[in-house]
């Protein structure tokens, strides 16, 4: 039994596995924040993703998180159609969602057996792991192949 006097709230991570359409590159773009993501923070993440990718067109494949389906998000997406296409995954389809492979890899390496004293220590370990994943294009492509998805 582990006992610890945690006084934490929540640290949330949003991530996007990004693949070039020609298959010549892949990376992971992510953001962390205290608390939970909501429509506003996800819109901010998507806008940052667009900037990070040099203003190129983006196709986002995502799950059915309520914030992904909200009226505010739908309105945002509608006004961003010149660069943003959203393809929803079927319900309960974590096995075909490559970002789930990212979370599993992170949890099995940097976060495995981690017993930090602060939430900042978790954030630092998570960022190190996500940077490791994001700079390994072959690993990002392996996550895509594992899910049976093609570009």
N, C-alpha and C positions, 0 to 999 in steps of 0.2 A: 504494500500500500504506500502510495506517495502522498505526502501532505505538503501543501504549499499555501502560503497566504497570498494568493493572487488577488490583485485589485485591478483587474483589467476590464476594459470594455470590449471592443472588437476592432480587429484590423481586417479590412477587406481588400481583395485583389481583383482587378479586372485585367484580362489578358486577351490578346489577339495574336494568333499564329498567322503570320503574313507570308504568302507565297507569291513569287512573280509568276505571271501567267505563262511565261516561256519555260518555267521549271528550273531557271538558272540561279535562283536564290530564295532563301527563306530566313525569317527572323521572328522573334517574339517581341511584341510591344506590350508593355504592361504598366499599370499604375496601382499604387497602394493608397489607402486612405483610412483614417480612423473612422470607425462606425461602418455603416452599410452604404452600398451604392444605391442610388435612386435614379429617377429619370434625369434629373439635372446633372448629376455627376456622371452618368453614362453618356449623356449628350456631350458633356465636356470631354470625356474620354474619346468618343468618336471624332470629335473635332480635332483633338490632339493627334489622333491616329492619322487623320487626313493630312495634317501638317507634317507629321513624322515621315509619311510616305511621299512627300514632295508634291502634294496636291493631286496625285494620281487617282483614278477611279478605284473604288474599293467595293468588293462584294463581301458582305459579312454573313457568315453562317452562324446562327446562334440558337440557343435553346429557348424554352418557353418561360423564362423568368418573368414574373409579372411586370417588372419595369421595362422589359423588352416589348411588351404588348400594350402598354398604357396608351391612352389617348394622346398624351403629350408627346410620347415617343413616336407614335404613328404620324402625328402632325410634323414633327421634326424631319422624319424620314421623307415624308411627302415633299417637303421643301428642299431636300438635298439630293433629289433624284439625279441631278446632273453629275454627281460623283459617287453617290451611295446607293447600292443595291443590297437589300436584305433578303436572305433566304432562311426561313425558319426550319429547324430540325423537327422531326416528328416528336410527339410527346414521349417521354421516358426513353430517349434514344442516346443515353450517355455513351453507349458502346460505339457509336459512329460520330462522336464529337471529339475531334483531336485535342481540344484544350483540356479535356479530362485526363489525357495522357501526360500533359504538362504537370497538372496538379499531382498526379500519382508519382511522377518522377521526382518532383520537388519534395514531396512528403517522404519518399523512400531514401533520399540522400540528405539534403541539407537540414530537413526538419525531423529526420528519424532520430529518436532518442534524445531530442533536444529538450533540456529542462531549464529554460531561461528564467531570470528573475524579473524581467520587464518585457512589455510588449514591443519595445523598441529593439530588443535583442532578436525577437522573432522576425520583426520587419527587416532587420539587417540580414539575417540568415536567408530569409525568403528572397530578398533582392539579389543576394549573391547567387543563389540557385537559379533564379529567373534570368539573370545576366549570363550565367553559364549556358543555360538552355538556348537563350536567344542568339548567342554567338556561334552556335553549332547547327549550321544549316542541315547537315545530314540527319541530326537528331530530330529536327523539326519535320523533315520529310518522312522520317521513320514513323512519327506519330500519325501523319496523314495516311501512310500506307497501312498502318496497323488498323485503322478504322475502315479500310476498304474504299477510301475516297481517292479520286483522281483529279488533277487540275484540268 
